[in-house]
Amino acid sequence: MRSRAMLLFAGFGICRIDAFLIPKICDNSQARLYGTQPTDSVSSPIESYEANSTSRRIPTLSETEEYRSTLLRLANWSLEDYKWRSSVFKANEADRMVEETIARMQGKDPTYVRPMDASDEKIGPLGRWEKSAVDWLAQVIDEEGRRAKKIVDMDGKLIRPIEGDTLGPLGQLEQAVTEWLRSIRSSENARVMYKTMRPMDLEESLRGPLGRMEEAASRFFRDVRESEFLRLEQSKARGGAVVRPIDVPGPLGELELWIAEVLKAEELRAMESKDQTDDSGYQIVRPKDAKVRGPLGETEKKAFEF
């Protein structure tokens, strides 16, 4: 009795482990253990998935009409929203232009609240950023308004941003993403066709974004490895002396050189600030105003010029 129970337990455990790999064998072995008749009608999960994928339900005519009516309703709402937003933008712009005209007639500089409304001589980085953002948003609203009108004219047919007559920001973005995915698919098909293991091993004309990214990463790590091997050889040739990465060409040496330039420029800037200190207190010299500009000073200068 005990041996029969252990046999049943072992058979059940094997079937539980191998149920996904060989379900038919497990079911038949379990049927023999329980004394039932084995069946051959059990299919594997892969076969059942293929059967389900081939017998997918096709949407009915009523479901298609419901989808088109829902899309048409949303397009009508979007079109009304576009008309409202366009009227608001035009009214605000007209009011601003009237205020500027009145101020100029009075011989005064026009006042403004938003940074983008400043004159060309006074506008700064925030004003330019806001203006570009508002222009982009206005183009998006116009593009979506044209797309909504086209959907309404075509009785609820789905129109993608890339299918518009004039491509706006969203259409251009979708086109760029579509081209990027298409290039990946084309390069992967070529990789399968030519039985190439790595994406970067394809010819340059067939290489896609994945191959170019892998090539750039491989080149970086190859340069690091070669520079580290060279640094090790130099250390052995000098009797075990420490050779810094800056002493050999390579990415790590360039990084150390950049850090050294930053530290040296900051040290000189601190000395310059100390020399300019008077009775009024400690005078701080900004990186862009220092006599020796380091990487931080050049970055700050470019930011101010922008």
C-alpha positions as CSV (number, residue, x, y, z in Angstrom):
1,M,0.0,0.0,0.0
2,R,2.8,2.4,0.9
3,S,4.7,1.6,-2.3
4,R,1.6,2.2,-4.4
5,A,1.1,5.6,-2.7
6,M,4.7,6.6,-3.4
7,L,4.4,5.5,-7.0
8,L,1.2,7.7,-7.4
9,F,2.9,10.7,-5.8
10,A,6.0,10.3,-8.0
11,G,3.9,10.0,-11.2
12,F,1.8,13.0,-10.2
13,G,5.0,15.1,-9.6
14,I,6.6,14.2,-12.9
15,C,3.4,15.1,-14.7
16,R,3.3,18.4,-12.9
17,I,6.9,19.2,-13.9
18,D,6.6,18.1,-17.5
19,A,3.0,19.2,-18.2
20,F,4.1,22.0,-20.5
21,L,6.8,20.0,-22.4
22,I,5.0,16.7,-23.0
23,P,1.4,17.0,-21.8
24,K,0.2,14.0,-23.8
25,I,2.7,11.6,-22.2
26,C,2.0,12.9,-18.7
27,D,-1.8,12.6,-19.1
28,N,-1.4,9.1,-20.5
29,S,1.0,8.0,-17.7
30,Q,-1.4,9.5,-15.1
31,A,-4.3,7.6,-16.7
32,R,-2.4,4.3,-16.4
33,L,-1.6,5.0,-12.8
34,Y,-5.3,5.5,-12.0
35,G,-6.4,2.6,-14.1
36,T,-8.3,4.7,-16.7
37,Q,-8.1,4.5,-20.5
38,P,-5.4,6.7,-22.1
39,T,-6.6,9.3,-24.6
40,D,-4.9,10.8,-27.6
41,S,-7.0,13.9,-28.0
42,V,-5.0,16.1,-25.7
43,S,-3.0,18.8,-27.5
44,S,0.1,20.8,-26.4
45,P,-0.1,24.5,-25.4
46,I,1.7,25.5,-28.5
47,E,-0.8,23.6,-30.7
48,S,-3.7,25.1,-28.8
49,Y,-2.2,28.6,-29.2
50,E,-1.8,28.1,-32.9
51,A,-5.4,26.8,-33.2
52,N,-6.7,29.8,-31.3
53,S,-4.6,32.3,-33.3
54,T,-6.0,30.8,-36.6
55,S,-9.6,31.0,-35.3
56,R,-9.6,34.6,-34.1
57,R,-13.0,36.2,-34.1
58,I,-13.6,38.7,-36.9
59,P,-15.5,41.9,-35.8
60,T,-19.1,41.9,-36.8
61,L,-20.7,44.6,-38.9
62,S,-22.5,46.1,-35.9
63,E,-19.2,46.4,-34.0
64,T,-17.5,48.1,-36.9
65,E,-20.4,50.6,-37.2
66,E,-20.2,51.3,-33.5
67,Y,-16.5,51.9,-33.7
68,R,-17.0,54.3,-36.7
69,S,-19.8,56.2,-34.9
70,T,-17.7,56.6,-31.7
71,L,-14.7,57.9,-33.7
72,L,-17.0,60.2,-35.6
73,R,-18.4,61.6,-32.3
74,L,-14.9,62.2,-31.0
75,A,-13.9,63.9,-34.2
76,N,-16.9,66.2,-33.9
77,W,-15.9,67.1,-30.4
78,S,-12.3,67.7,-31.4
79,L,-13.4,69.9,-34.2
80,E,-15.6,72.0,-31.9
81,D,-12.6,72.3,-29.5
82,Y,-10.4,73.4,-32.3
83,K,-12.8,76.2,-33.3
84,W,-13.0,77.4,-29.7
85,R,-9.2,77.3,-29.1
86,S,-8.5,79.1,-32.4
87,S,-11.0,81.9,-31.5
88,V,-9.4,82.3,-28.1
89,F,-5.9,82.5,-29.6
90,K,-6.9,85.0,-32.2
91,A,-8.7,87.2,-29.6
92,N,-5.7,87.2,-27.2
93,E,-3.4,88.1,-30.1
94,A,-5.7,90.9,-31.2
95,D,-5.9,92.3,-27.7
96,R,-2.1,92.2,-27.3
97,M,-1.6,94.0,-30.7
98,V,-4.1,96.7,-29.7
99,E,-2.3,97.3,-26.4
100,E,1.1,97.6,-28.2
101,T,-0.3,100.0,-30.8
102,I,-1.8,102.2,-28.0
103,A,1.5,102.2,-26.1
104,R,3.5,103.2,-29.2
105,M,1.0,106.0,-30.0
106,Q,1.5,107.4,-26.5
107,G,5.3,107.2,-26.9
108,K,5.7,104.4,-24.3
109,D,7.2,101.0,-24.4
110,P,4.5,98.4,-24.5
111,T,4.1,96.4,-21.3
112,Y,4.1,92.6,-21.3
113,V,3.5,89.8,-18.8
114,R,4.6,86.8,-20.7
115,P,8.3,86.5,-21.7
116,M,7.5,85.7,-25.3
117,D,5.7,89.1,-25.7
118,A,8.9,91.1,-25.2
119,S,10.5,93.0,-28.1
120,D,13.3,91.6,-30.2
121,E,15.8,93.6,-28.3
122,K,14.6,92.5,-24.8
123,I,13.5,89.0,-25.4
124,G,15.6,86.4,-23.5
125,P,16.0,82.6,-23.5
126,L,12.7,82.0,-21.6
127,G,10.9,84.2,-24.1
128,R,12.3,82.3,-27.1
129,W,11.6,79.0,-25.5
130,E,8.0,80.0,-24.7
131,K,7.5,81.4,-28.2
132,S,8.8,78.2,-29.8
133,A,6.6,76.1,-27.5
134,V,3.5,78.1,-28.3
135,D,4.2,78.0,-32.0
136,W,4.6,74.2,-31.8
137,L,1.3,73.9,-29.8
138,A,-0.5,76.0,-32.3
139,Q,0.7,73.8,-35.2
140,V,-0.4,70.7,-33.3
141,I,-3.9,72.2,-32.8
142,D,-4.2,73.2,-36.4
143,E,-3.0,69.7,-37.5
144,E,-5.5,68.0,-35.2
145,G,-8.3,70.3,-36.4
146,R,-7.6,69.4,-40.1
147,R,-7.5,65.7,-39.2
148,A,-10.8,65.9,-37.2
149,K,-12.4,67.6,-40.2
150,K,-11.2,65.0,-42.6
151,I,-12.5,62.2,-40.3
152,V,-15.9,63.9,-40.2
153,D,-15.9,64.3,-44.0
154,M,-15.0,60.6,-44.5
155,D,-17.8,59.5,-42.1
156,G,-15.7,58.2,-39.2
157,K,-12.8,56.6,-41.1
158,L,-9.6,56.6,-39.0
159,I,-7.0,59.0,-40.3
160,R,-3.5,58.8,-38.9
161,P,-1.4,62.0,-38.5
162,I,1.0,60.7,-41.1
163,E,-1.8,60.4,-43.6
164,G,-2.7,64.1,-43.6
165,D,-2.3,66.3,-46.7
166,T,0.1,68.6,-44.8
167,L,2.3,67.0,-42.2
168,G,2.4,68.8,-38.8
169,P,4.5,68.1,-35.8
170,L,2.6,64.9,-34.9
171,G,2.7,63.7,-38.5
172,Q,6.4,64.3,-38.7
173,L,7.0,62.6,-35.4
174,E,5.0,59.5,-36.5
175,Q,6.8,59.5,-39.8
176,A,10.2,59.5,-38.1
177,V,9.2,56.7,-35.7
178,T,7.8,54.7,-38.6
179,E,11.0,55.1,-40.6
180,W,13.0,54.1,-37.6
181,L,11.0,51.0,-37.0
182,R,11.0,50.1,-40.7
183,S,14.8,50.4,-40.8
184,I,15.1,48.1,-37.8
185,R,12.7,45.6,-39.4
186,S,14.6,45.7,-42.7
187,S,18.0,45.2,-41.0
188,E,16.7,42.4,-38.9
189,N,15.2,40.7,-42.0
190,A,18.6,41.0,-43.7
191,R,20.3,39.6,-40.6
192,V,18.1,36.6,-40.7
193,M,18.5,36.2,-44.5
194,Y,22.3,36.3,-44.3
195,K,22.5,34.3,-41.1
196,T,24.4,37.1,-39.3
197,M,24.6,36.7,-35.5
198,R,25.3,40.3,-34.4
199,P,23.5,43.4,-35.9
200,M,26.9,45.3,-36.3
201,D,28.3,42.5,-38.5
202,L,26.0,43.4,-41.4
203,E,27.2,45.4,-44.3
204,E,27.1,49.2,-43.8
205,S,24.3,49.6,-46.4
206,L,22.1,47.0,-44.6
207,R,23.0,48.0,-41.0
208,G,20.1,49.5,-39.1
209,P,19.9,51.6,-35.8
210,L,20.6,48.6,-33.6
211,G,23.7,47.8,-35.6
212,R,24.9,51.4,-35.4
213,M,24.3,51.6,-31.7
214,E,26.1,48.2,-31.1
215,E,29.0,49.4,-33.3
216,A,29.4,52.7,-31.3
217,A,29.3,50.8,-27.9
218,S,31.7,48.2,-29.2
219,R,34.1,50.9,-30.4
220,F,34.0,52.6,-27.0
221,F,34.7,49.5,-25.0
222,R,37.4,48.4,-27.5
223,D,39.2,51.8,-27.1
224,V,39.0,51.5,-23.3
225,R,40.4,47.9,-23.4
226,E,43.3,48.9,-25.7
227,S,44.1,51.9,-23.6
228,E,44.1,49.8,-20.4
229,F,46.3,47.2,-22.0
230,L,48.7,49.9,-23.1
231,R,48.7,51.4,-19.6
232,L,49.5,47.9,-18.1
233,E,52.4,47.4,-20.6
234,Q,53.8,50.9,-19.7
235,S,53.5,50.1,-16.0
236,K,55.4,46.8,-16.5
237,A,58.1,48.5,-18.5
238,R,58.6,51.0,-15.7
239,G,59.1,48.4,-13.1
240,G,55.5,48.4,-11.7
241,A,55.2,52.2,-11.4
242,V,51.6,53.6,-11.6
243,V,50.7,54.9,-15.0
244,R,47.7,57.2,-15.0
245,P,45.0,57.0,-17.7
246,I,45.9,60.5,-18.7
247,D,49.3,59.3,-19.7
248,V,48.0,57.1,-22.5
249,P,45.5,57.8,-25.2
250,G,41.9,56.6,-24.6
251,P,38.4,57.5,-23.3
252,L,39.4,57.3,-19.7
253,G,42.4,59.5,-20.3
254,E,40.2,62.1,-21.9
255,L,37.9,62.0,-19.0
256,E,40.7,62.5,-16.5
257,L,42.1,65.3,-18.6
258,W,38.7,67.1,-18.5
259,I,38.4,66.7,-14.8
260,A,42.0,68.0,-14.3
261,E,41.1,71.1,-16.4
262,V,38.1,71.8,-14.3
263,L,40.0,71.5,-11.0
264,K,42.8,73.7,-12.3
265,A,40.5,76.4,-13.6
266,E,38.5,76.4,-10.3
267,E,41.8,76.7,-8.3
268,L,42.9,79.7,-10.4
269,R,39.4,81.2,-10.0
270,A,39.5,80.9,-6.2
271,M,42.9,82.6,-6.2
272,E,41.6,85.4,-8.5
273,S,38.6,85.9,-6.2
274,K,40.9,86.1,-3.2
275,D,43.1,88.7,-4.9
276,Q,40.1,90.9,-5.6
277,T,38.8,90.8,-2.0
278,D,38.7,94.3,-0.4
279,D,37.2,95.8,2.7
280,S,33.7,95.4,1.3
281,G,34.0,91.7,1.5
282,Y,34.9,88.6,-0.5
283,Q,34.5,89.1,-4.2
284,I,33.2,86.1,-6.2
285,V,34.5,85.7,-9.7
286,R,32.1,83.8,-11.9
287,P,33.6,81.0,-14.1
288,K,32.7,82.9,-17.3
289,D,34.4,86.1,-16.0
290,A,37.6,84.4,-14.9
291,K,40.9,85.1,-16.6
292,V,41.4,81.4,-17.3
293,R,38.1,79.9,-18.4
294,G,37.8,76.2,-17.8
295,P,35.1,73.8,-19.1
296,L,32.6,75.3,-16.6
297,G,33.4,78.8,-17.7
298,E,33.0,78.0,-21.4
299,T,29.7,76.2,-20.7
300,E,28.4,79.2,-18.7
301,K,29.4,81.6,-21.4
302,K,27.6,79.6,-24.1
303,A,24.5,79.5,-21.9
304,F,24.5,83.3,-21.5
305,E,25.1,83.9,-25.2
306,F,22.1,81.6,-26.0
